[in-house]
Amino acid sequence: MQTSVIEHWEITKPAVHSRNGLVSSQHHLASDVGAAILDVGGNAIDAAIATGLTLGTVEPWMSGPGGGGYMTIYLAKEKTVKVIEFGMRAPFNSIPEDYPLSPVGTASSDAFNWPSVEGDANIHGPLSIAVPGYIKGVSLALERFGSMAWQDVIEPACRHAEWGLPIDWYSASKISSFMRELSAYEETRLTYFPEGFAPLLDLEGGINTIPLGHLGETYRTLQKGGAESYYQGELAQQIVADLKAAGSRITLRDLREYEAFVAEPLSTRYRDADIYVAGPLTAGPSIIQALDELSANFTSGAEPEADTYKAYGHALLAAYDFRLQNLGEGSPTNTTHICASDREGNIVSLTQTIMSGFGSRIMLPQTGILMNNGMMWFDPRPGLANSVIGGRRPLCNMCPVIGVKDNGNVFAAGACGGRKIFPAVFQLISFLVDFAMDVSSAAHQPRLDISGTDLVTIMSNLDEGIIAELEQTFSQTRLRPNGVSPNFFALPQILEQRRSGETSGACFIPSPHAKVSAAN
């Protein structure tokens, strides 16, 4: 006799409320750093940047100074939205021949849904590394819209980098799950498996930490020399020397000529809200396309029903199909997201990434920087809108969103989870706008994932009747829990500031470190 066991439990994190500002991120230590910045008078931009810099030291498998990102900012006084673009870029010397297609032609599990490359050269190793823009991007955001000095904003991250990576059950699990890939590269192996096995927990209740190579020294160099020291000077020379030794095509010219930009957002009118997204290389255009289709084919009711989710499914299938076929710089991932607000009403939606878990898996010996695998974002087939060309910026999955409602409320939404990000943020917007959900309800409302194929993944806690209708409507479906590991759905961060000045923030439980911290 075979017995099946079904778990019936649910854990949630309550929303946090404040009139003095909030920070929501995927790690409690980083959120607390951001809240402390607000407490000493920093604005939302200062807080988001300090939080992001710290995330590179407490969850280095997600983001850090070897990556890139996009930031969408609502400036309350001017009632305007600006975007900081600092996505990764192909090295000038990149060539399509570096990424020959695998003869079996299977789709890569890590990328959008491109054909696989021989040896996964675009997913890990030296040729997977794109030119990082993170440090230049956050520095530009601070210079243009922040209120504090760079040296003060980066100080908490410096301390955390010197302290080392805190090891608890979740970080130990993350490291262990990547043991095979990380062990292939010497400096990464020596850092994460110094005794030949994964770091151990302190069973007495304390916290073990592991040194992150020379990352603490690198952060102090950045603190003293500013962001330009990453792209020119001795630090840049160390970065390029290690990259060259590993076999990367990145040169000093790539760093020296990298630029971050302040840009106008893309926008659309959806119901009674103006939705602002980052530029054409993000998932922003797909968000707009999906919302436009939803607006034309769906009328909202009191709560999401079967017709709601069917409309979500059709909109996502159409938008993803267009996205993968047409978008890229030739035409007009693991990631982490931060939402921040301040008492003046400024709001930040920031997504930053080194792409896959632990990026390229290559840690640079002289600096402790874990490098991205941003070349995975390119379609390895030549001659297309998003194919590999030296100096080109790739299509990416990030989509930090700002929404301004007619009632005066302003929200920030985003998520981490690679190609699962766009479907999640699209549905979060609908929950907040179509159904006027509070942030906690929106963060915990069951969702679908459709991210590049015809497969519709349904959260298993959705109403059984709705599940049955979805299974009849779509040809390929599967039920999956929204659990800690593996993650079948993106992990959302939401923040909404009411016209009254009160702000609420929420995040979802499968990231056990995630936390919303309030300013005092």
N, C-alpha and C positions, 0 to 999 in steps of 0.2 A: 504494500500500500504506500503510495507517494503522498506526502503531506506538503502543502505549500504554506509559507509563512508570509503574511502581509503586515507591514508596520503601519500602525495608526497613531502617529504622533506628529505634532507640529510645534515648531519653535519660532517665535517672532522676536524682533527687536522693536521696542516701542519708539514712536517718533519723539524727537526732542524739539522743544519750543523755546524761543528766546526773542527779546527785543533788541539785543545788542550784537547779534550776528551769530552765525553757525558755520561749522566746517564739517562736511561729510566726506569720508574717504574710506579706503579699503583696509586701513590699519589704525587701531586705536592710538598708538603712539604718535603717528603722524597727525591725526585729527586733533590730539591734545596740543601739539606744536602750533597748529593753525589757530586754535582758540586762544592760546597764550599770546600770539601775535596780535590778535584782536584786542586782548585785554590791555596791552601796552599802547594802544592807539593806532595800530596798523589798520589798513582798510582791507577789503575782501581780496584785492589783487595780491597784496603783501601776504595775506594768510594762505591763499591758494598756492603761491610759489613756495613758501616755507614748508607747507605740507607736502608738496610734490617733491621738493629736494630731499626731504626726510624719507619719503616712500622709497627712494632709490637706495636707502640703507637698511630698511626694515622689511621690505619685500622686493629684493633685487631681482627676483625672477620675473617681475612684472614691468618695471621701468627703471630709469636712472639716467646718469649723464651720458651713457652710450646710446641713447635713443632719440626720440622726437615726440611731437605732439601738436595739438591745436587747442587754443583757448578762446572761448566766446565770452565777452564781457558786457554786462549791462551797466551803463554809467547813469546813475539815478539823477544827478543834477541836470545833465544834458538830455536825459531820456533817449539815449542813443545806444546802439550796440556796435561793438568793434570785435574783430577777430585777429588773433595773433597766429600766424601760420609758421610752424617750424617743423614740418614733416621731413622725413629723411629723403636723401637724394642719391641717385646712382653715381658712383665714382666716374670721373671724366673718362677714365680708361676702360670702363666696362664695355664688354662686347657680347652679343647674343651667343656666340660660340662657346662662352664659358658655361652655358647651361643647356647642353644637348638633351633632347627629350629621351626619356626611358623607352626602350623598344616595346615594353609591355603596355605603355600608354595609359596606365592607371592614374586616377586623379590623386593629387597630393592631399593628405589629410590635414595639413597645417595651413595651406594657402586658401585662396578663394575657392576655386574648384578647377585650377589649371591642371594640364597634364603634368605628370611627375617628371623630374629631371634625374639624369643618371647620378647616382650617389647622393641624391638630395643636396646637391651643391648649392641650391638656392635657399635651403632651410637651415643648414648648420655648416660651420666651417668658415674659412676666410673669405670665400667668394660670396657668401650670404650677407656680408656686412655692407650696409649702405652708409653714406656720410651722415653722421649724427647732427641734429640741429637743436637738441634740447636746451643746452646751456645758453646758446645765443637767443633762443626764443623766450625763455623765462626772463632773461636779463632785459630784453627789449620790452616785454610787458611791464616789468618793474620800472624801467626808465620812463615809459610813456604814461603809465596809469597808476603806478604804486605811490606810496607816500613815505616809505622807509628806505634806508641805505642798504645796498647789496650786502655789505659786511654783516649787518644785523639780521637780515632775512635768512642768510645761509648759515648763521652760527649754530642753530639747533641741529641742522643736518651734519655739520662738522662734528659735533659732540657724539651724535649717534654713529657716524662712520668710524670714529675712534673707539667707541664702545664695542662695536662689532654687531653681527647679526644675532638677535635673540632667538634662541631655539626653544620652541614649544612643540606640541604634538603636530600642529599644522605645518610649521616650517620644516620640521624633521620629515614629515610625510612628503612635502614638495621636493625636498632634496633627494630623498630616497627614490621617488618615482622617476627622477631624471638621472639616476646613477650611471646607467649605461652610456648616455650621451655625454654627460659631464666628464666622465672618466676618460674620454677620448682626447681631451685637451689638457696638457700638463698643468698649467697654472690653475685652471678651474678644478682639476682633480685634487691638487695639493691644498686648495682653499677649502673645498667642501668635504673632502674625504682624506684629511691629513693622516689618519691612521689606517686608511684602507677601507673604512666603512662609514656609514652615515653617522652624523653627530648624534650623541645620546642625550636624552632628557635628564634633567635633574629630578630624580624621584623623591628628593627631600623637600620639594616645593620651591626651590630657588629657580633661577634662570641661568642656563648656560648661554654663552655667546661664543661665536667663532669669528676670528679676525677676517676682515674682507681685504686681504692683501694690503696694498698701499692706498686704499681708497680714502682713508682718513687724511693722509698727507695730501692727496689730490684735492680734496675739498678745502683744505687749508690754503693750498696754492690758489685755488679759485677765489677764496675769500679775500686773499691779499691782492691778487693780480686782476681780479674781475673776470668777466666772461671772455674777454679777448685773449686771456692767457690760454684758454682751451684751443683757440684757433690760430694763434701765432705765439712764437716764443718757445721756451724750453719745454713746457708741458706738451705743446703741440708736437714738438720734435720727438718726445718720448712716445706719444701716442702713435705717430706715424712709423717710428722705428719698430715698435712691437707689431704693428699691423703688417708692415713689409716682411718681417721675419716669419709671420704666420702664413703669408701668401696672399694678403689682401691687395686690391688694386688702388686703395686710397692713398693719396699723396698729400704733401703739404699744400699744394695748390687747391686740392679739394676742401681742406679746412679753411684756408685763407679766403677763398672766394665764396664760401657758404654764406647765404643771407637769410635771415628771418624777416617776415613782413607784417605790417599792420594793414589789414584789409577790411573792406566793407563786407558784411555778411550777405548770404543769400537769404531770401525770405519768401514767405507765402502767407496768405490770409486763410486761416482754417477756423470755420465757425465764428466764434466771438473772440478769437485770439490771433495775434501776429506771431508767427513762428520764425525764429532766426537761427540759421545754421551756418557752419563753417563752409569753406570754399569748395570748388568743383572737384577737387581730388579726394574729398572725404565722402562719407556716406550721406552728407547733407542733401545733394541733389536727389538721391533716392528717397530720403525722408519726404521731400517736397512732392515728388512724383506719387508716392504711396498715399500721402495725405490728400492730394488732389483727387486721386481715384476714389478714395474712401468718401470724400465729400460728395462726389457725384453719384455714388452708388449705395449709400448707406445713410439711414436716418436714425439718430441716436434715440434711446429710450431711457427708462429709469435705471437700468443696469445692463451690463453686457449679457447678451443671450446668444443662442446658436447662430442667428443671422449675423450678429456682430462678428463672431469669430470666423464665420465663412467669408465675410467681407474682408477681414484682416488677411485671411489666407490668399484670396484672389489678388488683393492689392500687393502683397509681398511677392507673390510669384511673378507678377508682371514687372514690378520694379527691379527685382533681382535679375531677371532675364535681360532687361534693357541695360542694367548696370554692367554686367559682365561682358556684354557684347559691344558696348559703345563707349564707355567712359574710360578716361585716362588723360594724361597730359597732351596726347595727340588730338584730343577733342576738347570744344569750349567746356588685433589681434589680440598672446596674453598682453593685456592692456590694463590700465587702472584709471579710475575716474575720480575727480574731486569736484564737489560743489561748495561754494563759500559765499557768505553774505556778510554785510556789516551794518552798523546802526544807521549809516547814511543812506542805505537802500541799494548800494552797489552789489551786484551779483556776478559770480564767476562760474562758468562751466568749463572744466579743464580735463582733457583726456591726454594721457601720456603713455608711452609704450616703448619696450624694446622688442616687441612682436611676440614670438613664441615664448613659452616658458624658458627662462634663462637665455633668451635671444639666440645668438649664434653659438652659444655655449662657450665662447672664447673670452676669457678674462685676460686683460693685458697685464703682463708681469710688472712693468714699471709704475703703473698707475692704479691698479685694482679695478679699472673700469670694465664692466661686463658689457660687451658690444651687442648691438642689435642684429637681427637677421632680416633687415628691411628689404633686401632684394627678393624675398619671397613674395612681396606685393606685386611684382611685375609678372605679366603673362610671359612665360618662357618661349612662346611661339613668336617668331619675328614678324615684323611688318604690320602689327596691330596697334590700336590706340594706346595700349598700356604695355607694349613690348619693351625690352631692355634697350636703352640708348644711353650712352655716356652723358651724364649731367642731367638726365630727366628725373622728375619727381613722380613717384608711383601713385596709383590709386590706393586708398587705404580705407579701413573700416571705421575710423573714428568719427563721431558725430556729436560733439558737445552742443547742446541746444539751449537757447533762451526762449521762453514764451512770455508774451505780454498780453494779458487778458483785458477785455474792455472794462471789467469791474475794478481795474487798478492793480490786481495781483500780478506778480512777476514770478516765474518759476525757472529753475535750471534743472536739466535732466541729462543724464548720460549713463554709460555702463561700461563694464569691461567684459571681454569675452570674444575677441576676434570677430569673425564674420557673423556672430550671433548678436552683435551690438545693435546694428541697425534695426532688425525686427523688434528687439526689446524696446528701444527708445521710441519707435513709431507707435507701439501699443501704449507706452507710458503717456505719450502726448494725448492719445485718444481717451485714456482713463481720466486724465486731469481735465480735459476740455469737454469731451462729449458727456461724461458722467459726473463731472464736478467732484471727483473723489478727493479726499485729503491725501497727503503724501504717503501716509502709512498704508492706507487701503490700496493706493496705486502700486506701491512697491510690492505688496503681497498678493495682488490680484493674479490669478493664473493666466499664463500667456502661451502663445504658440512660438515655435521657432521654424522659420523657413529661410535657409541661408545658402542659396546657390544651387540647390537641386530641387526635384519635385517632392522630396520627403518633407512631410509635415510632422514635426515633433510636438506633442501635446503634453502639457503639464498634467500629471496624473491626478492632481487634486481638483481638476475642473469637474463641473457637474456631469454626472454620468449621461444624462440625456443629451447634453451638448456634445460630449465625446462621441456618442453614437451617430449624431448627425454629421459631425466632421468626418468620421470614418466612412460614411456613405458618400460624402461630397468629394473627397480627395482620394486619389488612387493609391497613394503611398502615405501611410500614417504609422506612428508609433507612440506609445505612452511611456513617459519617463518621469521619475521624481525630480524635483528641483533640490537636489541634495548637495552635499559638500564636495564629493568626488565620486565619479567624474561630473563635471558641470555640463549639462545638456542645454543650459540656458544662460544668457548673459546675466551679470550681477548688477543691478541698477543702483544709482544714487539719485535722489530727488530732493530738491529744496524749493519751498514756495514762500514768498514774502507777501503778506497781505497788505492791502492799502493802509490798514491800521498801524503797520510797522512790525507786527508780530511775524516771526519766521518759524517755519516748521521744516525739519529735515528728517529723511528716512533712508535706510539702506536695507538690503535683504540678507537674511541669516546665512545662506550657504558660504559666504566668506566670513569665517568665525572671528576674524580680526576687525571687521568693518565696524565703524563707530561714527556717530554724529556727536560732535563736541560743541557746547555752547560757550560763548563768551560771557564773562561775569558782568 
